[in-house]
Amino acid sequence: MYDKPYYAVIFTSLLVSDISGYAEMAEEMERLAKQQPGFLGLESARNETGITISYWKDQKSILEWKKNLQHQEAQRIGKQRWYSKYSIRICKVEREYHFIKEENL
């Protein structure tokens, strides 16, 4: 997938019932993250809980993203309006494995 080692930031969350404006903010943060040096990619899924995994070249890139003022403002708003709880985990990826069914090629 990416040159190893690289880093994954795993963001899991539980939203409150009124999430008006959340999707737009999430799209804006994804657009902004893609512009950051060291950003490699992003995967996301949501049902009652959500998970977003962003991939980064190194820890320095993650820290720079954390310091981004627009990202900090989105976090502040998220805590006030949309999240009942969340967790962030930062992991170093040293190995990965993939499977693709032949009929999907």
N, C-alpha and C positions, 0 to 999 in steps of 0.2 A: 504494500500500500504506500508507505512513506519510508524514506531512509531511516534506519534504526540506529541508535535509539531515538525515540521522540516521546512527547508527553501527551497525556490525555487528561483533560479537565472534565470530570463527570459531575454534572449538576442535576440532582434529583429534587423534585418539588411537589408540593400539594397545594392546589389553588383554592381560594375561597369561592363562593358561589357566583358572585358578580365579578366577571373578568372583562368587563367592557374596556376596550383599549389595549388589552394584553397582546392580542395577535399582532397588532400594528407595531407595538414596541418590540416584540420578539423579532419581527421582520427587520426592523431598523437596526437592532443589535447584531443580527446576523450579517447585514450589509456592512456595518461598521467593522465588525470583527474580520471580515474577509479582506479589509484594507490594511490590517495591522501587519507589520513585519513579523515573520515567523509563523503566521497562521497557515495551517495545512488543510483543514477541512472540518466538517461538522455533520453530526447525525442527531436526529431528534425523533422522539415518539411521545405521544400523550394519550392518556385515558383519564382515570381518576387521579393518577399520579403522572408526572412527566419526567422524562430523562433527556437531557441534551449532553452530548459529548463533543467537545471541541478538541482538535488536535493541533499541537504546537511543536515547533522545531526544538525549543529549549525552554528552560525555566525563566530565563530573562524575558522572553517574548510573553510568557504568561503574566509576569509581574508588570510589564508595560501595559498590557491589556487591562489589568486590574486597576492601574493608575489612570486610565483614560477617563476624562471628566464626564463624557456623555454616558459611558458605561456605569460610572459611579452614580449618576443621577437616575439612571434606569433601575439600579439596585435599590436606591432610596425609595423610589416610587413603588417598586415591587413589594418591598417590606410593608409599606403603608397600605397598599391597595389590593394586591393580588395573591400574595403567598401567605398560607397559614403556617408553612414550614418549608425549609429546604436544607440540603446538604451539598457540600462541594468536596470532591475528592480529587487529588492530583496524583497521577500515576505515571511512572516511567514505563514505556512500552519497549521491551527488548525482543519479543517474539510475537508473531501473529500467524494465524491459520485461516484459510478460506475454503469455502465449498461453493461451487456453482453447478447446478444441475445442467447436464448437457443440452437438454431441450430448451434451456433459457439462453443458449449462446446464439 
